[in-house]
Amino acid sequence: MFETHLTVVGRIVTDLRRRVVGDQELISFRVASNSRRRTGDGTWEPGNSLFITVTCWGKLVTGVGAGLYKGAPVIVVGDVFTSEYDDKEGVRRSSLEMRATAVGPDLSRAIIRFEQPQARPAEPVDTEPIAEDQSDAAETVEETADLAFSA
């Protein structure tokens, strides 16, 4: 109810880490979002940076694991929270984390090819031979199609 939704545009800066927690699989990685600003003389200078740990659960694990990598430009949407823990020296620390609801490539900084997972097995192809009288009709259709596309 009181979740903080956020969209982060940046690059993956760590290797993807796949692990099992309980009976569920997850992938986690860190994203850096860096701003730049134009100075008065027209040059660019670095601005503020945001580093956030992203966790992906459920169906996201398959897609993220198959398609993304360290250095990939991404857009991540999810719920943000602060995680608190004790480090190796016993010092209390906190980190900003996001439980992703959607992750995708940033198409303004990458060219990709989508592959749609097959929803169901392919139906068998009818392998009956074409009858003699139908083969002439099939050739005529192919010739007509060739002419239509060569114009």
C-alpha positions as CSV (number, residue, x, y, z in Angstrom):
1,M,0.0,0.0,0.0
2,F,2.7,2.5,0.9
3,E,5.4,1.1,-1.5
4,T,7.7,3.6,-3.2
5,H,7.6,2.9,-7.0
6,L,10.6,4.1,-9.0
7,T,11.9,3.9,-12.5
8,V,15.7,3.9,-12.9
9,V,17.5,4.3,-16.2
10,G,21.2,3.3,-16.1
11,R,23.7,0.5,-16.7
12,I,24.2,-2.8,-15.0
13,V,27.6,-2.5,-13.2
14,T,28.0,-6.0,-11.7
15,D,27.7,-9.5,-13.0
16,L,24.3,-11.0,-12.6
17,R,24.1,-13.2,-9.5
18,R,21.6,-16.1,-9.7
19,R,20.7,-17.9,-6.5
20,V,17.9,-19.8,-4.8
21,V,16.2,-18.4,-1.7
22,G,13.8,-20.9,-0.1
23,D,12.0,-22.5,-3.0
24,Q,12.3,-19.5,-5.4
25,E,15.1,-18.5,-7.8
26,L,16.2,-14.9,-8.0
27,I,18.7,-12.8,-9.9
28,S,20.3,-9.7,-8.5
29,F,22.6,-7.0,-9.9
30,R,23.6,-3.4,-9.3
31,V,22.5,-0.5,-11.6
32,A,24.3,2.8,-11.8
33,S,22.3,5.8,-13.0
34,N,24.6,8.8,-13.7
35,S,23.5,12.3,-14.6
36,R,25.4,14.9,-16.6
37,R,24.9,18.5,-16.9
38,R,25.9,21.1,-19.5
39,T,28.2,23.9,-18.3
40,G,28.0,27.5,-19.4
41,D,30.7,26.9,-22.0
42,G,28.8,24.0,-23.6
43,T,30.8,21.1,-22.2
44,W,29.4,18.3,-20.1
45,E,30.3,17.5,-16.5
46,P,29.3,14.6,-14.4
47,G,26.4,15.1,-12.0
48,N,25.0,13.0,-9.3
49,S,25.0,9.2,-9.3
50,L,22.6,6.6,-8.0
51,F,23.7,3.0,-7.3
52,I,20.9,0.5,-6.5
53,T,20.7,-3.2,-6.0
54,V,18.0,-4.8,-8.1
55,T,16.4,-8.2,-7.3
56,C,14.3,-10.0,-9.9
57,W,11.9,-12.8,-9.0
58,G,9.5,-15.1,-10.8
59,K,9.3,-14.8,-14.6
60,L,11.8,-11.9,-14.6
61,V,14.6,-14.4,-13.7
62,T,14.4,-16.2,-17.1
63,G,14.3,-13.1,-19.3
64,V,16.9,-11.1,-17.4
65,G,19.2,-14.1,-17.1
66,A,19.0,-14.8,-20.8
67,G,19.1,-11.2,-22.2
68,L,21.1,-8.9,-19.9
69,Y,24.7,-8.7,-18.8
70,K,27.2,-6.4,-17.0
71,G,27.4,-3.2,-19.0
72,A,23.9,-3.4,-20.5
73,P,21.9,-0.2,-20.6
74,V,18.6,-0.9,-18.8
75,I,15.3,0.6,-17.6
76,V,14.2,-0.9,-14.3
77,V,10.8,-0.4,-12.7
78,G,10.0,-1.6,-9.2
79,D,9.5,-0.9,-5.5
80,V,12.3,0.7,-3.6
81,F,13.3,0.2,0.0
82,T,16.2,0.5,2.4
83,S,17.8,-2.8,3.5
84,E,19.8,-2.6,6.8
85,Y,22.5,-5.1,7.8
86,D,25.6,-5.6,9.9
87,D,28.9,-5.8,7.8
88,K,31.8,-8.2,8.6
89,E,33.2,-5.8,11.2
90,G,29.8,-5.5,12.9
91,V,29.1,-2.0,11.7
92,R,25.5,-1.2,10.9
93,R,25.0,-0.4,7.2
94,S,22.1,0.3,4.8
95,S,21.7,0.0,1.1
96,L,19.1,1.1,-1.4
97,E,17.3,-1.9,-3.0
98,M,14.7,-2.4,-5.6
99,R,12.4,-5.4,-6.1
100,A,11.9,-5.2,-9.9
101,T,8.5,-5.6,-11.5
102,A,9.9,-4.9,-15.0
103,V,13.3,-4.8,-16.5
104,G,14.2,-4.1,-20.1
105,P,17.0,-2.8,-22.4
106,D,17.2,0.9,-22.9
107,L,16.6,1.1,-26.7
108,S,18.0,4.7,-26.8
109,R,21.4,3.2,-26.1
110,A,21.2,-0.3,-27.6
111,I,20.0,-2.2,-30.6
112,I,18.4,-5.5,-29.7
113,R,16.4,-8.3,-31.2
114,F,13.4,-9.7,-29.3
115,E,12.7,-13.3,-29.1
116,Q,9.1,-14.2,-28.1
117,P,9.0,-17.4,-26.1
118,Q,6.8,-20.0,-27.7
119,A,3.5,-20.2,-25.8
120,R,2.6,-23.7,-27.0
121,P,4.2,-26.5,-29.0
122,A,4.1,-26.0,-32.8
123,E,1.2,-27.8,-34.5
124,P,2.3,-30.6,-36.9
125,V,2.7,-29.5,-40.5
126,D,0.6,-31.2,-43.1
127,T,3.0,-33.1,-45.3
128,E,0.7,-34.4,-48.0
129,P,2.2,-34.0,-51.5
130,I,0.6,-31.5,-53.9
131,A,-1.5,-33.2,-56.6
132,E,-0.4,-32.8,-60.2
133,D,-3.3,-30.3,-61.0
134,Q,-2.6,-28.2,-57.9
135,S,1.2,-27.9,-58.6
136,D,0.6,-25.6,-61.6
137,A,-1.7,-23.3,-59.5
138,A,1.0,-23.2,-56.8
139,E,3.7,-22.1,-59.3
140,T,1.4,-19.5,-60.8
141,V,0.8,-18.0,-57.3
142,E,4.6,-18.0,-56.6
143,E,5.3,-16.3,-60.0
144,T,2.6,-13.7,-59.3
145,A,4.0,-13.0,-55.8
146,D,7.5,-12.6,-57.3
147,L,6.2,-10.1,-59.8
148,A,4.3,-8.1,-57.2
149,F,7.4,-7.7,-55.0
150,S,9.8,-6.9,-57.8
151,A,7.9,-3.9,-59.0
